[in-house]
Amino acid sequence: MGPRGGRGLYVGRRAPALLGALLLALLAALLALAALYGRCRQEAPPPPPTLATPGPTALPGPAPTANSGRRLTRHLLPLHYDLELWPRVRPGQAGPFAFSGQVNITVRCRQDTDVVVLHSSGLRSRGAAAVRGPLPESGAAVEVVGLRQEAAGEVVVLELRGRLRAGRRYVLQLGFQGRLEEDLDGLFLTRYTDQGRSSMLVASQLEPTYARTVYPCFDEPAMKATFNIRIVHDPSYVALSNMPAIDTSEMKDENGSLWTVTTFNTSLKMSTYLTAFVICDFDYVTRTERGNEIRIWARKEAVKNGYVDYALNITGPIFSFLEDLLNVSYPLPKTDLVALPDFGAGAMENWGLMTFQESSLMYLPSDKLTNRKAMIAIIVSHELGHQWFGNLVTMNWWNDLWLNEGLASYFEYLGATFVEPKLSLDKIFYDHVVQPVLREDNEIGVRSLSESEDKIKGSFSLMSLFDSITYNKGASVTWMLSSFLTKKLFIRALSSYLKEFSFSNANQDDLWTHIQMVVDAQDEVQLPASVKQIMDSWTCQNGFPVLTLNLTTGTITQEQFLNKKKENSTDSYNNTWIIPIFWMRNGSSQPLIWLDKSSKVFPEMQVLKSEYDWILLNVNLSGYYRVNYDQLNLKRLAYSLENDPKAIPAVSRFQLIDDVFALTQFGYIQIETALELTKYLAKEDELFIWNVVLLNLVPENLESTLKNYEVYPLLKKYLLKRMLPIYHYYAGFIRQNVDALEDDYFAQVYLEKLFATACWLGLQDCLNLSSELYTKWMDNPEYKIPFLIRRTVCCYGVAVGSDKEWNFAWEMYNRSDSTKEDKDILLSAMSCAKNSWLLYRYLQYGLSDTLFSSNCTSIIILYVVTKDIGHRIAWEFVTENWPLLSERYGKELLHDVLKVMGRFVNTDVQIKELQVFYNTTLEEDERVATTLLLELTKFENLERRELLIKVANWLQKNVDN
């Protein structure tokens, strides 16, 4: 599947200090708001009623949960499926919806047995099941005397009167039927609007274990087979599957109604989760690349308007790039990419029929923003990478999912930067992949990249494996592997691995074996241990190391990176990694060295010649670890940054900043040490580095906390002095030629944060610019505020204005042509008002069913409660209107508000104030939990207060430097 966007929610750590959990807390807040806003925009449709069961059948299984279910024995191995699917959907039909089908599975018996067990979940049998054979004897059969569904194991069991004999082939024949839901998993129905008309389509999403909800099958990745697929559908629709259609015919149902039957060519040998089906009324654009017919399908109006032209233009070149790079040809004659209006997985790599959430595939020709092109290129590249890593060669079992997702996540950036060469591969990779997962992969209990099969079985939710560990850590470890092997050897090994296991399955040891073969066949790269020993230390252990360099002795030590502020955080953790160290001395790259024990002396790192000599480890973040330096080297690095920041590569400057703040947060160094490395920032011109600085110094979730009388004026003076050069550089483009930034990817992604911080710090030019652009919009509602800073301009346009500016935002929100993104920006902007009565009125508006859908009230409250003057107003509003709010939202809203209000709890009096309210609204057991949460929040705020004092003292001494 594509990179996880909304499918996984990653749990953040507790934040005991100002700089603790900054990125994760920010992301968690944004995810919560996004989820609420999603509910605000769309109510989920009710499920259709249960179908009647026609005669004696197996009982339906439970709702699918993407568990592994029961593992199948290898007594029977599937060779070939003949599958017919018939979704009973007509245009304009109201529902409920169902589908039926027939599957004939040719199997080879490997061990005598009198039972047949295969996966089935939520399906009912249709007609009598049969077992034909042994083949090729004509008319031979083995009687089926019983059929039962084991719901917990998600299997159907056929009990036989005779025995299937080892070495012989048989055909299992099963009819089935199921409910066609709108849940975006398995075979599903979705509704959409095209050219002003309501329409429906049917599509599938079968990874990881939803194939069994569509047809009875051997639903394990290693049980590959070929498929002949037929789809019965309404004549006004087109049917798509993995292979090209080879025939269409007509048939009539029991009522004499006409249906079309589309038959597809025999597939290559593949796993069940890769089978795919789409039935739609879409148009397409097409081109052929090296004999591969590529078609992009989408809503007719989207195709007509050219929204999928960009995806078409890049898909062929990325295919050719990967073919040439890997020296393995794409084996299918066609590739369909389908843009689905609603799709839960984001994207899915089904062989020959890839499916995408349409926002992941569509680019407006009038849109000049590189970041949107980059997003499409990255997602398309990811799914194309899967055509080799996942489809051609598939992991044996889900415990090695990273062989699919981690490798595809690595190649997605190579493919994207190939078709968009203005993107900086290393900067985007470190910013998007390495840094986020380093922030997550450090808690006790976080799993390793490759788990044992025993852990991934039974009721284990396989969907939990589709997380940032699998994707981002898998890609990061792959990047490190490519770095120390060299890209040439790495690609040579991958090519060997792909050719050996084509149309088959592999585990990570198979990959290590092929890499070892390539290493052994040359003399250029020498490793300190076997590839398996090196890489197992990264994939089979959880977490990652932090290296500490002592410049005086040349000693480097390693330990697992854990939170030293937590009691017993390092107990019983003696993990050791075999670590490649790319390093630099005084700006000059040095030969690769290895740390293969807990501590080792490197004489070449003893730097005593000059007081300005410095060492930099993990140059360009080539390894998956953090680095800590002694005070001597940190001072020299800080000196180098202040005098010549370009002597240290941009990615390494990014790493230095990110590492020191993470080390502060986890108790390795003091906050003052981290702040020393920010003195040079007036010379920093890289926006992605400024972004990581601001995420640590001014996280959005702590802006109100920072705005106290001690820290804020000092922070304002210190930061603005350093921000002005880069601020004015970009403000010039905003005022004079914003189109010149259309190829500046990081400006499109991070300029908003820079400008929002400048305005928050009270930079008059930023406030004036926001007011100017907002006024320009008020004077001409057709004027487009530059997208790069639109959220900031709208917020501060309202903030520095009066009710006139607020009323204009309200008017624009209610315009019929406002997009969902416009509405979200304006919902937030209206909470930026500095007049209390405007915020009170806004909250009152939120209660009105005629002005907002009911679910918008909660998002308005949460926007207001995060603002400087808004938290008290929002809290009073919640307490005064609790009966009505409770009736609409229950305790979910209260808990969301409590999380935000907790930032402002510093005294026992404040806790008691909140406690009085909770005592009247919560049950006794909930009151206890809430009290503990409030006490914990108070403790965290006190810790934060202590840190703020340290920050204020340091700023006091350095603000004028």
N, C-alpha and C positions, 0 to 999 in steps of 0.2 A: 504493500500500500504506500501511498504518498506520505510525505513528512507529516507527522501528527500536528494538526492544528487544534481542532476542537475535540478530538476524540479522546484525548487523555488529559487528566488533571493531575498535576504534579504537586505533591504536598510540600510546602515550604517549612523551614526551621523556625524556631522561636527567635525573636530579635531582641537581644538584651542590650544593645547599644545603638547609638545613632547610626553607625555604619553597618549594622547587622542586617542581614537578610534583605538587602536593599532591592536587588533586581527581582528576587523571587516574590517579595512582598508587593512590589509594583505590579508584576505580572499577575499575581493572584487577585489583586484589586481590579485590574482591567478585565480579567476573565470573569470575575463576578459581575461586573457591570455589563459586560458583553452578553452574559447569559441572561441577565435580567432584561436587557434591551431586546434580546431575541424573543423573550416571552412577551414583551410589550408589543412587538410587531406582529406576532403570529400565534394564534391559539392552535394547539394540536388537535387534529381531527379525531373524533371518537372512533374506536375500533369497530369493524363490522361485526354483526352477530355471528355466533358459531354456526358452522354448517351442520345440517342434519347428517347423521351417519347412515348410509344406505346399506342395510342388512348387516350380517355378522362380519366385523372387521377387527383389525387391531385397534386398540385404544390410542387416541392421539397422545403424543408426548407433550412434555411441558414446553413452555415458551423457551426458545433457544437462548442460551447464555454465553455462547462461544467458549464453553468448557471443552476440554479434550474428550470428555465422555469416556466410554470404555475403549481401551486399546484392543485392536483386533489381533487374533492369532494369525500366523502365517500359513495356516492349513490351506487356505484358498488365496490365490493371487489373481487379481483382475488383469485381463489381457485387452478386452475391448468392450465398449458400451455402445449399444444401439439405443438412443434416447429420443423419445418424442415428448414434447412439452406443448400443452394446450391451455394458455391463459384465457379464461372466458371473459374477455373484455371487448366491449363495443364502444365506439365513440358516443359520448353523451350518456352512457349508462350510469345509473345512480349507485349501484352496488347493493348488497355486499358482493365481493369478488372472490372467485375461486380459480384454481387451476387443476388440471389433471394431466396424466401422462402414463407412459409405458416405458419401462427400461428392461432391456435384455442384456445381461452381462456375461460375456464369455470369460470363464475362469479356468485356471489350471490348479488341479488338486495336488498338493504337496505332501499331504498326510491323510490317511484314511479317516473319514469322519461321517457321522450320521446327523450332523447339524450344520446349518449354514448361518453364520452371523455376519451381518453387515450393518452399516450405520443408517439410521432413519430417525428423524425427530420432527414431531408435529404433523406427520403425514398419516393418512388413513389408507388402508389397502383398498384396491378397486379391482374386483374380480378375483379369480383364484390364482395364487402363486404357483409356479411350476418350475421344475428342474429338468431340463432336457439333456440327454447324453447318456453315456459318454460319446463324444464326437470321435470320428465322423459317422457313427452308426445312425442310420436314418430311423426316426420314429422312437428311438430309445428314450426312456424317461425314468426318473427316480421319484416315487410318489411323495408328495408333501402331506404329512398327516397333521401338522399343527403350525400355526403362525402366531407369535406373540410379540408384543412390543415391550421392551424393558426401558421405561421412561428415564430412569436415573442414568442408565448407561448410554442412552440415545442410540439404541440398536434395535433391529428387528431380528428375530430368531426363527428360522425355518427348521422344523423337526421333520426328519426324513424316515421313511419306512426302511429303505435300504441304505447302503453306504456309498459315499463317493470314494473312488479309488485313486491312490497316489499315482501321479504321472499322467492321468487322463484329464481331458478337457470337458467342461460342461457349460450349459447356458442357464443362467438364473433369469426367470421371467416374472416380473412384478408390475402390476398396475397400481397406481397411487393417485391420491388427490390431496389438495391442501388449501388453506386459506391464503388469499392474496391480500397482504396487509399493506399499509402505508408507512412501514417502520424503517425502511431503508436498509434492511438486512435480508439475506436470502433472495428470494424472488419477490419483488415489491412493486407497488404501483405508486406513481406520483403524479400530482396535478400541477398544471402550469398554464400560463397565458401566452399565446403567440398570435401576433397580428390582431390583437383585441378579442380573441376568442379563447374560451376555456378549453383545454385539451388534457389528455392523459397519456402516459406512457408506462411501459413495464420494463424494468431493468433488474439486474442482479448484482449482488455483492456477496461472495461466497467465502472470502477469507476471514477468519481462519477455518471455521468448521460449520459454515452455513450451507454447504452443498447438500448435506444430509437433510436439510429442511426443504429442499427442492426436489430431490429424487433419491431413492435408496442407493447407497453406493459404499465403496470402501474409502472412507473419507479421511485418509491419512496421506501426508505429502509423499511418502516413499512408495505408495501403492499406485504407481503411474499406469496409464493405459491409453489406448487410442479411442476416439469417439466419432461415431456417426450421429449427427444431431438433425432432427426435424422439428420445426416450430409451426404450430397451427395458429393462425391469427386472422383478425379481421382484414378483409381485402384492402381497406383504405390505409393500412399500416405497412411499414417495411420491417422485416425481421433481420436481425444481425446476430452472428455468433462468431466463434473463434476463426472459422475457416470461410472461404468464399462460398457463396450460394451457387449450387450447380443445377438446381431445378426448382420450378414453382408449378404447383398444380392446384386443383380445386377439389373440395369435398363438401358434403352436406352433413349437418348434424341431425339428431333424432327428430328435430322440428322442421327439417327441410331447409334450414338457413345455410347460406353459402359461406365457406371459410377458405382461406388460402393456406396451402402447405408449402413452406420453404424448406428445401433440403440442402444441407451443407456438405462440403467435401470432407473426407476423412481427416481427422486431426492428426497432428504429431503426438507422440507419447507424452502425456502430461499429467499433472496432479489434478484432482477433482476441484480444488479451490480455485483453479485457473479457468474452469469452464465459465462461459459468460453468455448472456442472452439479453438482447434489447429489442423491444417492439415499440415503434414510434412513428410519428408523422413528421420527421425532420427532413431538412435539406442537407446537402453536403458540398464541400469543395474538395478538389482532388488534384494530385500530382503523382508522378511515378519517379522513384529514386532507385536506380540499379535493379529494376524489375520488381520492386516492391510498390504495389499500388497503395498509396496513402490517402485516406479520406477522413476529413474532419466533419462530423455531424453535429448539428445544433438546431435550435429553433429557427424557423424560416426567416423571421425578421432579423435575427442575428447574422445569419449567413448573408442575407441580402445587403446588410449594412457593413459587411466586411469585418465583423468582429472576430472571426476565426482565421483570417488571412495570415496574421502573424504566426499563429501556431502551425499552420500549414507550411509556411516558409522556413521554419526552423526544424521541423520534425525530420525531414529528409536529410539535411546536412548533419544533424546529430547522429542519426542512424549510421551514415557513412563514416563519420568521425569515430564512432565506437567500433564499427567493423574493422576499420584500418588500424586503430590502436590495439585492439585485442587479437587481430588476425583470425577472427572467427566470423563467418558470414551469418547474417540473419536468415533463418531457414524458412520463413513463411512467405507466401506470394502476395499477401495483402496485410494492411494494418489499418484498422478503424480506430479513431479517437472520438469519443462521444461526449459532448458537453451536456451534462444533466442539470436541469434547473434546481434540483434538490438531491444531494448525495452526501451521506454521512461520513464516508471514508476520505473525502477530499479528492483522492484519485486512486485508481486500482489498475494494476499492470496486466490484467488478463491477456493471455497470449493471443494476439491478433485482434483483440477488441478491448482496448483500454477505455476506461470510464473516468470522467473528471467532474467535479463540481464546476459548473460553467464559469464561475468567477476565476477558476484556476486555468482557464483555457482561452478566455476572451479578452481582447485588447481593442479598445476603440481607436480607429485610425486617427482621430483628432487628438488623441491623448499623447502628449510628448514626454511623459514621465518614464525615465529609464527603469525606475524601480518596479513598475508594473510589468514591463517587458522581462525584467530580471526574474520576477516571481514566476511568470509563465515558463520561462526558459529553464529555471531550476526544477519546477515540478514536472515538466515534460521530460527533461533529462533524467530525472529520478526514475520515472516509469519506463523510459527506454532502456536505462541501465538494467532494470529488472528482466528485460528480454533475454539477457545472458545470465544475470545473477538472480536466480529465483525461478525462471521459466525453463531455460535450457538446462541449467544445473540447479537443483533444489536441495535445501537442507533435508537431512534424513528425518529430523523431528524438530518440533518448535523450539526446543532448548537451544538450537543453533540458528535461531531466526536472524541473528546479526549477519550471517553469511549472505542472506538476502538483503536486508534493510541497511545494514552498515555499509556494505560494498556499494549498493545503489546510491546511498547518501554521499559516499565519496565521489562517485562518478557524476552525480548530478551537477557538481560544481565545475568539473572538467568540461562537461558538455555545455553548460550554460556560458562559461567564459569563452568557449570556442565560437559560439554563435554571437556572443556579445563581447567582443574583445576589449571594449572599453572598461569592462568590469575588472576589478583587481582580485584575482583568484585568492591569493593568500589573505588579504584583508577581510574579504567577505567570509571566507572559510573560518577564520579565527573568530570573527565577530558573531557569526550566525551559528557556528557549530561548537567549537572548542570551549570558548568562554562560558556559554550557557550551561553546558553539561558539567564543567568543572564546579560551577556553583551548586550543582545538585548532587553530584556523585561523592558526597563526603559525609553522609549520615550513617551511623551505625544501623545495619539492617538493610541498606540498599543492596540489591542483588548484584551478582557478578554478571559479566557480559554473556558468558556461556555457562548455563546451568546443567546439572546432571539430568538425564531423562527422568529419573525417579521423582525429581521435584516438580516436573511439568506433567502432571497426570491427575486423574480423578477430577475433583471439583475445582482445580486451579483454573482461574480465568485466563484464558490465553490472550484476551485483549489487553491484559495488563503488561504483556511483553512488548506491545507496540508503544514504547515510551522513548524518552530521550536517551536512556542507557543503550537500547538497541540501535537507535538511529544515530545519535550524535556521538556517543562513546564509540560505537562501532566504526563510524567514519573517522573519528579522531585517532583511534588506534591504527586504522588502515593508513592514514596519512603518515603517522610515525613510522610504520613498517616500510612504506614507500620511501621515506626519507633516508633511513639508515641502509636500506638495500640498494638504493638508487632507483629512480623510476624505471629505467631500462630493464633492470633485473626483475623488478616487481611485476611489470607488465608481461615479461617473458614467462614468469611463473604462472600468472593468471591465465595466460593463453594455454599453457600446458594443462592446467587444472580444468579449464573449460572443455578442452578437447577430450580429455580422459573421461569426464563424467557427463558428457552431453546426453540428454534425454534420460538422465539417471539422477542419483542423489549422492550427497556427500556430507561429511561432518568436518569440523574445523581441523581435525588431524589430517584429513586428506589434503586440505589446503597447505598445511605446514609441510607435508611430505613433498609436494610439488615445488614449494619454495626452496626446501632443502636441496632438492635435486638440482635446481638452477644454481644455488650457491656453491654446491660441490663441484660444479662443472666449470668454475672460473676461479681466478686468483685475485681479482681486483678488490673484492669485498671480503673481509675476514671478520667472522663473528666470534664472540667470547664463549658461546655455548650453542647448542643446537637451536634451530628455529623454534622447535616445539617448546624447549625450556624457556627461551626468551618470551615467546608470545603467550604461553600458558600463564606466565606470571602476570600478564595484563588482562587476559580474558577469563581466567578461572578464579581470580581473587576479586573481591569487591573493593571499590574505592580506587585511590591512586596515591602516589607518594608525594611528599614535599622534600626537596633537597635543601640542605643547609651548607653553605660554603664558609669556611674559615680562611680568610685571605692570608693570615700570618703563617699558618701551618700548611696550607694547601689541602686541608682535609675536607672531604665532602661526605656528609652522612645522609641517610634516608630514613624516613618513618612514614607511616600512613597519615595522611592529612585528615585530622579529626579535630573536633572542637575541644580545645584544652580548657575552656571555661566550664565544661560539663564534668561533673564528678564521674570518675571511672571511665572516661571517654577513651582512654588508651589501654585499659586493662585487657589482657588476653589478645591483643592485636600485635602480632609479630610478623606481619606480611613483609616480604622482601621482593623487590622487583629487579629485573635485569634491565638497566636503564641506559639508553643511548644518550649521550650528552654532546650536543653541538654547542660550541662555545666560541667566545670572541675575547680578545685581549686588546684593549685600547683601540677598538674599532677594526681590528684585523682578525679575520676568521682563522680558526685553529683546527687541527685534525680532530676527527671524531674520537671521543673516548667513551669508556663504558664503566658503569658502577654496578658490580654484580654481587655486592655484599652490603651489609648495613653501614659500613664506614670504610673509607679508603683514602690514602694520602696520594695526592697528585703533585709531585715536586714542581711541575711546570706551572702550577697555579699559585705558587708562593711568590707574591709580588711585593718586593721590598725596595726596588730600585728608585722609584719616584713616588712622591706623595700623590701624584695624579694618576698612577697606573690603576686600571680597573679591569675587572673580569665580568663577563656577562654569560650566564648559562642558559641553555635551551633557546638558542638564537632562533628567532622567527617561530617560536612556539612549535618546534619540530617534534617535541615529545609531549606526552600526555601527563604532565605533572606541574606542580608549582615550585618556585625557587625562593628560598630565604637566604639572605646574606647577612654577614656580621656587620656591625656598625661601621667599621672601617671601609668596607667596599660600598655600602650604601651611601656614605658621605661622598665617596669618589664618583659614584654614578650620578648623584645629585649635582655635583660640581660639573660633570661632563654635560649633563642635560642643560644646565644654565648657560654654559659657554658654547656648546655646539650640539644641540639636540639631534641633528641629522647624523652624527657619528654613530648613533644607535638606531638600527632600522625601525621603521614605523611600527611594525607588528611587535617588535620587542619593547618599544615604549608603551604600547598598549598593554602588553603582558606585565611589565614592571608595575604600572599603575594598578592593574587588576589584582596582581599578586599581593602587593603591600596592603591593600585594603581588606582582601580576604584574610591575610595573615593577622591583621589587626582584629578583625571580627572574631577570629577563632583563637585569639589569645597568644599568638606567637610573638608579636611585637606590639609596641605602644602606638597609639594614634599619632603622637607627635612625629614618629619616624615616617609614617605614611605621608603626613602632611608636608614633610621636607621635600618629597619628590614632586610636589605641585608648584614649587616656586618658579619653575622654568616656564610655566604654561603660557606666558605672554608670547613665547616664541613657537608655540605649538599651533600648526596650521592644519592638522588632520582632524576632521570632524568626528571620525569614529573614535578617536582617542578622547576628544572632548566629551563625547557622549558617555564613555565609561567613567570619566571623572565626575560628571554631573550626576550620574546614577548613584555614585557613592557619596558625593557631598550634598546633593540636593535632590534626594528621592521624592517623588511626588507624594508618596504616602506620609512623608514627615515634614512637608513644607510648613504646616501650621506649627508644629513643634519647634522648628528652627526659628520661627519668627518670634523670638523672645528678645527682651531688651538687652540681654548680654551678648548673644551670639550674632543676631541678625545684622546690626550695624557694622560689626567687624567683618563678618563674612561678605557683606555687600561690598565693602571697600576693597577687601582682599581679592575677591573673585572678579569684580568688574574691571579692576586694574589689569587683570590678565586676560579677560574675555574681550576687551575692546578691540584689539586688532582683528581677531577672527569675526567678531560681530560686525564691525564696519565693512569688512571685506564682503560679507554676504549681504548686508543691508544695501550696499551699493548695487548689487545685482537685482535685489527686490525692487528697488526704486527705478532703476534705469533699464535693465534688460534681463528679466527673470528667465526668459527663454534660453539664455546662455547656460543655465544650470540643468538643462534637460538631460545631459549626459553625466551629470554629477550624482552618482547613485547615493552616496552617503548624505548629500545635501537633501535629497528627497526623503530619506529615511530619518535623519537625525537633526535637520535644521530646526524643526519644530521645538525640540527640547532646548536647543541653544537659545532661541528667541523667547520661549516661555520662561526660561530662567532669567534672562536679561530683564524682561518685564517684571518678573516677580521680585527681582532685586531693585526695582525702581529706576532702571536706566531710562532717563527721560526721552532719549531718542527712540527707544523701543516703544514706549507708551505713545509718543507722538506718531510714530509710524503706524501703530495699530489704529489709532484714532483717525489718521488720514485715510487709510485704506477702508476702514469701516464706513466713514462718512462718504467716501466715493461710492461705496456699494449702496448706501442709503439714497444718494442722489440719482443713482442709476441701478435699479435692482437687477438688470441684465449683466452688470459688471461682475467679473469673476475675481474674487480675492485669490492671490496666488496660493495654490493648493499646499505648497510646502509649509506655509505658516497659517493656514486658514483657521485652525482651531484656536491658536494664540490670538490672532487678530480679532476674532469674534468675542473671545472671552474678555480681552482688555478693552475692546471697543465698547462693550457693555459696562465694564468696570469703571472706566474713566468718564463715562457718559451719565446721562440722567434717565428718567423714565422714557424719554423720546427714543433713545437707543435700544432700551429694553423692549419697548413696544414694537419697534421695527423687527427685532429678532423674533418676537412672537408672531408677527404678521408673516415673516418669511417661513417660519416653521409650519404655518397653516396653509401655505401655498400648495396647490394640488400637484405642482410639478417638482416639489422638493423630493430629493432622493432620500433613501434610508440613511446614507452617510451624512447628508445635509441635516437631517432631523436630529441625528445623534449629536453632531457638533453644536447645533443650536440648543438642544436640551441642556448640554453642559454649559454653554455660554450664558444662558439666562440665570444660572446659579452663581455667576461671577459678579452680580450686582453688588455694589457697596452700600446701597440704601436698604436698611432693614425692612422697611415696609414693602419693597419690591420682592424681597425673598419671601415674606409672609404671604403676599398675594400669589406668588408663584406656587408655593406649597398648597394654598387653597385651590388654585386652578387644578392642581394635581388630583384633588379629590373629586372633581367634576367628571361624571361619566360622559357628558356631552363634549367636553374639551379634550379629554384623553381617554384612551382605552384604560381599563382599570389597572392593568399591570404596569402602566407608565408611572403611577404614583410612587412606587418603590424606587425606581431609578431616579426620579426627581429628588426624593428625600436623600438618597445616597450621594447625589451630586452636591446638594446643599450642605450636607453634614460635613463634607470634607473641606469646606471653605473656611477662611479665617474667621469671618463673623457669622458663618452659617451654622456652626455645630451646635451652639446654644439655641438658635432659632429653630433648627430642625428637631432638636431634642424636645423642646417645649411643644412643638407641633405634634410630635409623636405621642407625647403623654396626654395632651389635651384631646386628641382625636383617636385615642387607642381603641375604644369600642368599635368604631367603624373600620379602622385599619386592621384590627384583629379579625374581624369578620371576613375581610377580603384576603388577608395574607397569613393569618395565624402567627405562629412564633418565628417563622422564617425571617420576616422583615425585622423583628425585634433583634434576632441574633445578628443580622447583618449590620444594623445600626449600632449595636453594642460593640462590635469589632472596631468600628470607626471611633465611637465615643471613647473607647479605652485609651486612645492616644492622649486624651485630655485629663485623665484621672491621675492626680498627683497626691491627693491628701485623703485622710480618713473621712473628712467631711464630704468630699465629693463622692466617695464610695458609698457612704450612708445615703446620700441623696438618690443615687441610682438604686440602691438596695430597697429603699422604701417603695419605689415604683415596682420593682420586680416582685416584691413580696405580695403585691396585690394582683399580679398578672400571671405568675408562674406557679406550677405545682411544687410541692415541698422538695421532691428529689431534684427538680430543675433549679430551685432556689439555691440548694447546696452547691451544685455545679457552677452556677452563676457567681456565687460568692467567691468560690475558689478562683474563677477566671478573673474577677475584679481584683482580688488580692495579687494574683500573678501579674496582672497588668500594672498595678501600682508598683510592684517590685521592679518590673522591667522599666517603667518610666523613671524610677529613682536611679536605676543603673544608667539610663540614658542621660539623666540629669548630671550625674557624676562625669560622664563622658563629655557632655556639653561644656562643663566647667573647664575640662582639660583643653578642649578645642578653643574655647574663648581665651584661655591663658596663652595658648600658642599663637593665636591670631593677634592678640594684644602685642606680643613681642615681634611679630613678623609682618604686620599689616602694612608697614611702610617700606618693607624691603623690596 
